[in-house]
């Protein structure tokens, strides 16, 4: 069942700060909450409840001058208690780890791993992110205009015209004169949808099949998507051209589409759905249980296929040895899968993904140099962004290993 708490997380943070009128108490709670959510994949509601209980424990440790959340806790001499919260409750990372471990050891399911995006989310976020990306494209195109004094240049950049311009109608075709290939306003949407669909396919195939199959399916989908975008742009390589303002217009259309679809296509209400799967899980036979548990373990994206097979095999052997069913021994597949602490292998995978992206960017620059092409600031900026992402992923992997 869905775990509920009656207190928003931000209110819990404020209560920590008000207790002794100390900012570092709130920072302790925020760091503990962040660690529970990001490292241990604990649901936000469960985090708020755990911190509320710890706040009560903290208040009991001190001498309170009054009662209630708004009372400032003081020492016996009347001064605000000055002992650092880490001396009273420990470091937030250690507290978070102990809390998550106690839940896993006791078989209490307070964990909430990220689910693959639904088709509805892919569509809505696809249009929403395309709005911002198209706006960025338009700004870059506006800065690329060389001569704003040319008659009609302002209208080309700010006022979309339904009239397409052939290459013979202008002395120089391209972004420098406020013109773009007619299908170019579609590129932000195609690019965004490709990224979101690749991400969804990875998580879906990973849960249903294996890590290798997930990577392979994403590679095929990415190549097909890139080929489609290249084909679209090649169709209009020699014109006709449209006003750069169409990129701005499409940014607005993408934003309206995201808002409208989001309003009309409602998210599924999971309040009742949480009860159904739990009841069905308790009626599973052993084969169904193993299939579901394996799917949940792979879906976490922090275990290898061998890890999943080993864990499921050990569960099956244990139940068979005791002459019992897997449901009777371990509860639902979700409760069993959540007993295992995060391994950090998803951080390693993320690091190697960005290494691959950096190598592709370097290969692109090398190709441009060899063929005599122009190495633009856009290409260099892309490489810098990939480098930063790779460094951050490496730091996250290293921090997880050291922890």
Secondary structure, DSSP 8 states (H G I E B T S, - for coil): -----SS-HHHHHHHHHHHHT-HHHHHHHHHHHHHHHHTT-B-HHHHHHHHHHHHHHHHHHS-BSS-STT--BB-TTSSB--S-HHHHH--HHHHHHHHHHHHHHTT---B-------HHHHHHHHHHHHHHHHHHHHHHHHHH---TTSTTHHHHHHS--S--B-GGGSSS-SGGGTEEETTGGGHHHHHHHHHHHHHHHHHHHHHHS-HHHHHHHHHHHHHHHHHHHHHHHHHTTT--EEETHHHHHHHHHHHHHHHHHHHHS-----TTHHHHHHHHHTT--HHHHHHHHHHHHHHTTSS-HHHHHHHHHHHHHHHHHTT--HHHHH-SHHHHHTTS---SHHHHHHHHHHHHHHHHHHHHHHHHHHHT----HHHHHHHHHHHHHHHHHHHHHHHHHH-
